[in-house]
Amino acid sequence: MSGQNAGQVAGELRIIDVLTVPVRTGFYADDQAAIRAGAAHDGFRYVGEPLTPGFASIRQPGEALSVMLLLDDGSVVYGDCAAVQYSGAGGRDPVFSAERAAQDVAEFVTPVLLGRPVSGFRDLTAEVDAIRTSEGGLHTAIRYGVSQAILAAVAASRKLSMAEVIRDEYATGAALLPVPIYAQTGDDRYLNADKMILKSVDVLPHALINTAEKLGSHGEVLEEYLRWLVNRIEELRPSPQYQPRIHIDTYGTIGMAFGGDVAAVADYLAGLGEICAPYDLAVEHPIDAGNRDDQITRYVELRRELRARDSTVRIAVDEWCNTIEDIRLFVEAGAADIIHVKTPDLGGVNDTIEALLLAREAGLEAYCGGTCNETDRSAQVSAHVAMACEASQVLAKPGMGVDEGLMIVGNEMARTAVLAATRSRRSIVAA
């Protein structure tokens, strides 16, 4: 075929080069172990020595690596390799190095991708997943960024949005509508909550309850904050119809405060649910059991205790639920109400898709999350994934400033929904 490589389908694009460049993330990498151990703030930094291997300091600038694929029609698509804020914690991969990742991409990924057609997403990402180095598989952040770039390349080849590619390849049947957005306050949990209420954020505020000081020795500080939050919603909400969901992340601090007593934790959570009424409450990572199997056992017991108290508080799983296999075990055990599919932890976007669909098909809430320590690009791709998988909510990311993450994720979903709807109407008319 003139002008085409042998075996190339007409109109099919191929990858002719792979480029990488270090880029900025929207936040920092933090040593969770050192923070839990009581590391003190000094302005924005933490004081003391890091405890988690790979950290040079307790808080350090996040690193990301942009992977750009040059296609044979001259177009360029890209994805960003990024890792979570609390790398190395809860069974996760170690803190991410963009320099090391660039070497691994050049040595192991580029030979797999060069010259390859980009007609299909699932098969090519599966090949990347299968790559092995001398230390095992690729860092989850590398798989995350490379799979984003492949998804964008397939979308470019098919002249579709990334959400449409996912919908079609995975037969999700999604209407491709925006899903509820969940914003996070960071440590500025009062001022940033005001921003969320004024902008009618669907799910709020995260609140970053990651130390005993923020919780209170018996949980009293968090109780006071939630009372304030409920009152503040009533004061500031733009209309009486605004009914946000309250979702807080407690990083295992509740279990620590109550000595690991699951019944006592259930009593406390049920009380938080009453404080938050009439708003629904979800609590993420109330207990950290130290490993996956014990985490599942504790959460099954905790959910049973909450039901015995007629509490509607929902449990969201995060730590120790980092891979598609982890998620499958939590789902099968009924160990959570909400599965936080933390996009960088899953590695390839393909695993995020599978995990969201697995949770959704089990009747659980499938939360397309991630971390403040991602990039604008990974946030945009996550928006497409959330829409195509009809996630129960999607994280506003990156960063902790609220407005920026809401803009990036919300705008991407709005644009995608309009494009998909217009394309659908035109295809119906053409038929």
Secondary structure by P-SEA (a helix, b strand, c coil): cccccccccccbbbbcbbbbbbbbccbbbbaaaaaaacccccccccccccccccccccccbbbbbbbbbbcccccccbbbbbbccccccccccccccaaaaaaaaacccccccccccccccaaaaaaaaacccccccccaaaaaaaaaaaaaaaaaaacccaaaaaaaaacccccccccbbbbbbccaaaaaaaaaaaacccccccccccccccccccaaaaaaaaaaaaaaaaaccccccbbbbbbbbccaaaaaaacccaaaaaaaaaaaaaaaccbbbbbccccccccaaaaaaaaaaaaaaaaaacccbbbbbccccccaaaaaaaaaacccccccccccccccaaaaaaaaaaaaaacccccccccccccaaaaaaaaaaaaaacccbbbcccccaaaaaaaaaaaaaaaaaaaaaaaaaaaaaac
